């Protein structure tokens, strides 16, 4: 009976810590982006990949990604980039974007686990990865634009 209160307090502290960690991870830099295509404006919740480590890991080892979500990679400086699907378990569409957020190249349905290199087709600042088939559902085309707080307004 003497140890019951400290155990309850410790248990509550552990629960609070785990809950805070869960909510910190669940909100893992998700922010709102808007993909503007010929079919309209499409809201996409994006996770940001801003650091070399974030970009290296990307969407690796994830068994799924909710519809309406994606990952936005930012590269500095603007340059040609090459992506791949190593350890990536879900098919992805990749939209390559210049520094103004304009789509310059699209790769659809990149194959899971493939080690094939996927070139940007020229210098880019950003890459938006979406679930395979999402680019077609949004009607995405070269020349469309992505708006997000890290992309300067033009």
Secondary structure, 3 states (H helix, E strand, C coil): CCCHHHHHHHHHHHHHHHHHHHHHHHCCCCEEEEEEECCEEEEEEEEEECCHHHHHHCCCCCCCCCCCEEEEEEEEEEEEEEECCCCCCCCEEEEEECCCCEEEEEEEEECCCCCCCEEEEEEEEEEEEEECCHHHHHCCCCCCEEECCCCCCC
